[in-house]
Amino acid sequence: MFDLERWQEIFEAISKNKLRTFLTGISVASGIFILVILLGFGQGMRNGIAHEFEEDAATSVWVWPGETTVAYKGLNPGRYVQLRNEDFDQVSQLFLEDIEYMAAFLFIRGVTAIYKNEVLAYELAGTYPSMQFIENESMVQGRFINSKDIDQKAKVVVIGQNIKAEVFDDKAKVIGEMIQFSGIPFKIVGVYSDPSGEQEENRMFIPMSTAQVVFEGTDHLQNLSFTLPVLDNFDAAVAQSLAFKEKMTRHLKAKHTVAPSDTRAIQIWNPLEEAKRYFTLTDNIAFFFWFVGICTIIAGVVGVSNIMLIVVKERTKEIGIRKALGAKPWSIVSMIVHEAVFVTAVSGFGGLIFGMGLLEIFGPYIEVDYILNPAVNFNIAIATVILLIVSGAIAGFIPAWKAANVHTIEALRDQ
């Protein structure tokens, strides 16, 4: 039941000590505010890391060759491992059940690209149709390379959106326009966009078969790339990618006569493995943020307890009079606990609203390395404030219980 007289007493006690109550409230509010800001930036780090790994498909795996560093089976170190079409075909058959998409790159050097009379200084690469899905590229105009282009060694090219904006009229349709590569005309069939932005959109893709026959004269490949089936559980997805990485490494080392201990000849980059490391780091940082924030809150609660001890000391004679007039110990306890809870609740919600307000206003504009849109879960924040209020009640209960057990005669004698 709402007791108006009780609340009048609380407000009267607070009004007599405005500065003391204000400073106590500030210490409690700052604890919640600091915790909210720390948790917000902890979530911002997770958002930023997740964004970094969204540039390519989440389950992608990239393989590229290097030089051997260990002598093996009579072969000296320093040999360059060369991937070929044979590797692509074998892997696609051996790991058919493990992979979702598979593609490769062949970067073409020394080719002059010209559109009309303008020389284009952009990267040119041969690839396969599946690269669109591995690189998370979406089509703005036209289409990507398809299997028919591969089979027919078609002279077609797909360009990035940034190239279209810089070379062509941004509003014009470029499908059907011709680009000369070392004097050989290629027709533009598509314009793509990439989630990683301009750097990835500064590339031009042609069919792998065309790149190998027209410009390289060999069946060389510079890397292999894959995506694995998507799993709902992150840890299961990491385990799947690690197992695939291990099998792929064993196969390619055996195929190219590389020592099992050689870590440089066959290199495999697994974004999920890297993401696992980063998320583990953010979990540790979040734990540290919680620790700092809770310690700050505890300091505020201790401040509330100390203030309640002072309040009890100042009101000892009043408490004695109440007891002499028949007040029950529990009514004295509830009077002091109510004051502690009120100060804690108002300060806690004040710090919560201020902290979440700042994150809501400025959070969407924060985009620095590995920190993106810091925010805090509202339910967690409310639960923290409720925990703070309970802690405030406990902080007030200890001096209140002491006050309730003061002997009436001793309380009346207090000056």
C-alpha positions in Angstrom: 0.0 0.0 0.0 1.2 3.5 -0.8 2.1 5.3 2.4 2.1 9.1 1.7 3.4 10.0 5.1 6.4 7.7 4.6 7.3 9.3 1.3 6.9 12.8 2.8 9.4 11.8 5.5 11.8 10.5 2.9 11.6 13.8 0.8 12.0 15.9 4.0 15.1 13.9 5.0 16.5 14.3 1.5 15.7 18.0 1.4 17.6 18.6 4.6 20.8 17.2 3.0 20.5 18.1 -0.6 24.3 18.2 -1.4 25.0 15.0 0.4 22.2 13.2 -1.4 23.2 14.7 -4.7 26.8 13.6 -4.4 25.7 10.1 -3.4 23.3 9.9 -6.3 26.1 11.1 -8.7 28.4 8.2 -7.5 25.6 5.7 -8.1 24.6 7.2 -11.5 28.2 7.3 -12.7 28.6 3.6 -12.0 25.6 2.7 -14.1 26.6 5.2 -16.8 30.2 3.8 -17.0 28.9 0.3 -17.2 26.4 1.1 -20.0 29.1 2.9 -22.0 31.6 0.1 -21.5 29.0 -2.6 -22.5 28.0 -0.5 -25.5 31.6 -0.3 -26.8 32.0 -4.0 -26.1 29.1 -4.7 -28.4 30.4 -2.1 -30.8 33.6 -4.2 -31.0 31.7 -7.3 -31.8 29.7 -5.4 -34.5 32.9 -4.1 -36.0 34.6 -7.5 -36.1 31.5 -9.1 -37.6 31.4 -6.4 -40.3 35.0 -7.0 -41.1 34.3 -10.7 -41.8 31.1 -10.0 -43.8 33.2 -8.8 -46.8 33.5 -12.3 -48.1 31.1 -15.2 -47.5 31.1 -16.2 -43.8 32.3 -19.7 -44.5 34.9 -19.0 -47.1 38.3 -20.6 -47.1 41.2 -19.4 -49.3 44.2 -21.4 -50.4 47.3 -20.1 -52.1 50.8 -21.6 -52.8 54.2 -20.4 -51.6 57.7 -21.7 -51.5 58.9 -24.8 -49.8 61.1 -24.3 -46.8 61.9 -27.9 -45.9 63.8 -30.5 -48.0 61.5 -33.5 -48.6 61.9 -36.7 -50.5 65.1 -35.6 -52.2 63.7 -32.2 -53.3 65.5 -29.1 -52.1 63.7 -26.2 -50.3 62.9 -23.1 -52.3 60.6 -24.7 -54.8 57.6 -22.7 -55.8 54.3 -24.7 -55.6 52.2 -24.0 -58.7 48.5 -24.7 -58.6 46.9 -25.8 -61.9 43.6 -26.7 -63.4 44.3 -30.3 -62.4 44.3 -29.2 -58.8 41.0 -27.4 -59.2 39.4 -30.5 -60.8 40.8 -33.0 -58.3 39.7 -30.9 -55.3 36.2 -30.3 -56.7 35.8 -34.1 -56.9 37.5 -35.2 -53.7 35.8 -32.5 -51.5 32.4 -32.5 -53.3 30.5 -33.2 -50.2 32.4 -30.7 -48.1 32.1 -27.6 -50.2 29.2 -25.4 -51.3 31.0 -23.2 -53.9 34.5 -23.4 -55.4 36.4 -20.9 -57.6 39.9 -19.6 -58.3 41.7 -16.4 -59.3 44.3 -15.8 -62.0 45.6 -12.2 -61.8 46.8 -11.0 -65.3 49.8 -8.7 -65.4 51.2 -6.6 -68.2 47.9 -6.1 -70.1 46.9 -2.6 -71.3 43.2 -1.9 -70.8 41.7 0.9 -72.9 38.1 2.2 -73.1 37.8 4.4 -76.1 41.0 6.5 -75.8 41.3 6.2 -72.0 43.8 3.8 -70.4 42.2 1.9 -67.4 44.6 1.2 -64.5 42.5 -1.4 -62.8 43.2 -5.0 -61.7 42.3 -7.7 -64.2 41.6 -11.3 -63.1 40.3 -14.5 -64.6 37.8 -16.4 -62.4 34.8 -18.7 -62.3 31.1 -18.0 -61.9 31.0 -19.1 -58.2 33.4 -16.3 -57.2 30.4 -14.0 -57.1 29.0 -15.9 -54.1 32.4 -16.4 -52.4 33.1 -12.7 -52.6 29.6 -11.7 -51.6 29.2 -9.6 -54.8 25.8 -8.4 -56.0 25.0 -7.3 -59.5 24.1 -3.7 -60.1 23.7 -4.1 -63.9 23.7 -7.2 -66.1 25.2 -10.5 -65.0 28.3 -12.1 -63.7 30.4 -14.6 -65.6 28.5 -17.9 -66.2 29.4 -21.4 -67.1 28.7 -20.8 -70.8 31.4 -18.1 -70.8 33.8 -20.6 -69.4 33.0 -23.3 -71.9 33.1 -20.9 -74.9 36.2 -19.0 -73.7 34.0 -15.9 -74.2 35.6 -12.5 -74.5 33.3 -10.8 -71.8 34.2 -8.7 -68.8 32.5 -7.8 -65.5 33.5 -4.5 -63.9 33.2 -3.1 -60.4 30.8 -0.3 -59.6 33.6 2.1 -58.7 35.1 1.6 -62.2 31.7 2.4 -63.7 31.4 5.6 -61.6 35.0 6.7 -62.5 35.2 5.8 -66.2 31.6 5.9 -67.4 28.7 8.2 -66.8 27.4 6.9 -63.5 23.8 7.0 -64.7 24.5 5.4 -68.1 24.1 1.7 -68.9 27.5 0.2 -69.8 26.3 -3.2 -70.7 27.5 -3.9 -74.3 30.3 -1.4 -74.2 33.7 -2.7 -75.3 37.0 -2.6 -73.4 40.3 -3.4 -75.3 42.7 -5.6 -73.4 46.0 -5.5 -75.3 44.1 -4.8 -78.4 41.5 -7.6 -77.9 37.9 -6.4 -77.5 35.9 -7.6 -74.5 32.2 -6.8 -74.1 31.0 -5.6 -70.7 28.2 -7.9 -69.5 27.8 -6.8 -65.9 28.6 -4.3 -63.1 29.0 -5.6 -59.5 29.2 -4.1 -56.1 31.2 -5.5 -53.2 30.4 -5.0 -49.4 34.1 -4.2 -48.7 33.8 -1.0 -50.9 35.9 0.7 -53.5 39.1 -1.3 -53.2 37.3 -4.5 -54.2 35.2 -2.7 -56.8 38.4 -1.7 -58.7 38.7 -5.1 -60.4 37.6 -6.4 -63.7 36.8 -10.1 -64.1 37.0 -12.3 -67.3 36.3 -16.0 -67.6 39.2 -18.2 -66.3 39.4 -20.2 -69.5 39.7 -17.0 -71.6 42.4 -15.6 -69.2 44.5 -18.8 -69.4 44.3 -19.2 -73.2 44.4 -15.6 -74.4 46.8 -14.0 -71.9 48.7 -16.7 -70.0 49.1 -19.6 -72.4 49.1 -21.9 -69.4 46.7 -23.6 -67.0 48.1 -21.9 -63.9 46.0 -20.8 -61.0 47.0 -18.4 -58.3 44.7 -19.5 -55.6 41.7 -21.7 -54.8 38.7 -20.4 -52.8 35.8 -22.2 -51.3 32.7 -21.8 -49.2 31.4 -24.5 -46.8 27.8 -25.2 -46.0 26.3 -22.7 -43.5 25.7 -24.1 -40.0 23.5 -22.4 -37.3 26.0 -23.0 -34.5 29.1 -20.8 -34.7 31.4 -23.3 -32.8 30.2 -26.1 -35.1 31.0 -23.9 -38.2 34.5 -23.2 -36.8 35.1 -26.9 -36.2 33.8 -27.7 -39.8 36.2 -25.2 -41.3 39.2 -26.3 -39.3 38.5 -29.9 -40.3 38.3 -28.9 -44.0 41.5 -26.9 -43.7 43.3 -29.9 -42.3 42.1 -32.2 -45.0 42.9 -29.7 -47.8 46.4 -29.1 -46.4 47.1 -32.8 -46.3 45.9 -33.4 -49.9 47.8 -30.5 -51.5 51.0 -31.3 -49.6 50.9 -34.9 -50.7 50.0 -33.8 -54.3 52.9 -31.3 -54.6 55.4 -33.3 -52.5 55.6 -30.9 -49.6 56.9 -31.9 -46.2 54.1 -32.2 -43.6 56.0 -29.9 -41.3 56.4 -27.2 -44.0 54.0 -24.3 -43.1 54.9 -21.9 -45.9 54.4 -24.0 -49.1 50.7 -24.3 -48.8 48.9 -21.5 -47.0 45.3 -21.5 -46.1 43.3 -18.6 -44.7 40.2 -19.4 -42.8 38.1 -16.3 -41.8 36.0 -18.3 -39.3 39.2 -19.3 -37.4 40.3 -15.6 -37.3 36.8 -14.6 -36.3 36.9 -17.1 -33.4 40.1 -15.5 -32.1 38.7 -12.0 -32.4 35.4 -13.0 -30.7 37.3 -14.7 -27.9 39.3 -11.5 -27.4 36.1 -9.4 -27.3 34.6 -11.8 -24.8 37.6 -11.3 -22.5 37.4 -7.5 -23.0 33.6 -7.6 -22.2 34.4 -9.5 -19.0 36.9 -6.8 -18.1 34.3 -4.1 -18.9 31.8 -5.9 -16.6 34.4 -6.1 -13.9 35.2 -2.4 -14.0 31.6 -1.4 -14.3 30.5 -3.6 -11.4 33.4 -2.4 -9.2 32.3 1.2 -10.0 28.7 0.3 -9.0 29.8 -1.4 -5.8 31.7 1.8 -4.9 28.4 3.7 -5.4 26.5 1.2 -3.3 29.1 1.4 -0.5 28.7 5.2 -0.7 24.9 4.7 -0.2 25.6 2.5 2.8 27.9 5.0 4.4 25.4 7.8 3.9 22.7 5.6 5.5 25.0 5.1 8.5 25.3 8.8 8.8 21.5 9.3 8.5 21.0 6.7 11.2 23.5 8.4 13.5 21.8 11.8 12.9 18.4 10.4 13.6 19.2 8.2 16.5 17.2 10.3 19.0 14.2 10.5 16.5 14.4 6.7 16.3 14.3 6.4 20.1 11.2 8.6 20.2 9.5 6.5 17.6 10.3 3.3 19.5 9.1 4.9 22.8 5.8 5.7 21.0 5.4 2.1 20.0 7.0 2.0 16.6 7.9 -1.6 15.5 11.5 -2.4 14.5 10.3 -3.3 11.0 8.8 0.1 10.5 12.1 1.8 11.3 14.0 -0.6 9.0 11.6 0.0 6.2 11.8 3.8 6.6 15.6 3.8 6.2 15.6 1.1 3.4 13.0 3.1 1.5 15.2 6.1 1.5 18.2 4.1 0.3 16.2 2.4 -2.4 14.7 5.7 -3.6 18.2 7.4 -3.9 19.6 4.3 -5.6 16.7 3.8 -8.0 16.5 7.4 -9.1 20.3 7.7 -9.6 20.5 4.3 -11.3 17.8 5.0 -13.8 19.2 8.5 -14.4 22.7 7.0 -15.2 21.0 4.4 -17.4 18.9 6.9 -19.4 21.9 9.2 -19.9 24.2 6.4 -21.0 21.7 4.8 -23.4 20.7 8.2 -24.7 24.3 9.0 -25.6 24.7 5.6 -27.3 21.5 6.0 -29.2 22.4 9.5 -30.4 26.0 9.1 -31.2 26.4 5.3 -31.6 25.3 5.1 -35.3 27.9 7.7 -36.3 30.9 5.8 -34.6 32.7 3.9 -37.3 36.4 3.3 -36.4 38.5 0.3 -36.9 36.8 -2.8 -35.4 34.1 -0.6 -33.6 30.7 -0.1 -35.3 27.5 1.3 -33.9 28.1 0.6 -30.1 24.9 -0.2 -28.3 23.7 -2.1 -25.2 21.0 -4.6 -24.8 18.1 -2.9 -23.0 17.1 -6.0 -21.0 20.6 -6.4 -19.7 20.7 -2.7 -18.7 17.4 -2.9 -16.9 18.4 -6.0 -15.1 21.6 -4.3 -14.0 19.6 -1.4 -12.6 17.3 -3.7 -10.8 20.3 -5.5 -9.3 21.6 -2.1 -8.3 18.3 -1.3 -6.5 18.4 -4.6 -4.7 22.0 -3.8 -3.7 20.9 -0.4 -2.5 18.2 -2.0 -0.4 20.8 -4.3 1.2 23.1 -1.4 1.7 20.3 0.5 3.5 19.2 -2.6 5.5 22.5 -3.0 7.4 22.4 0.5 9.1 18.6 0.2 9.4 18.8 -3.0 11.3 21.4 -1.5 13.5 19.1 1.5 14.2 16.1 -0.8 14.9 18.1 -2.7 17.5 19.3 0.5 19.4 18.0 0.4 23.0 15.3 3.0 23.4 16.9 4.6 26.5 20.3 4.9 24.8 18.6 6.4 21.7 16.8 9.0 23.7 20.0 10.0 25.5 21.8 10.6 22.2 22.8 14.2 21.5 
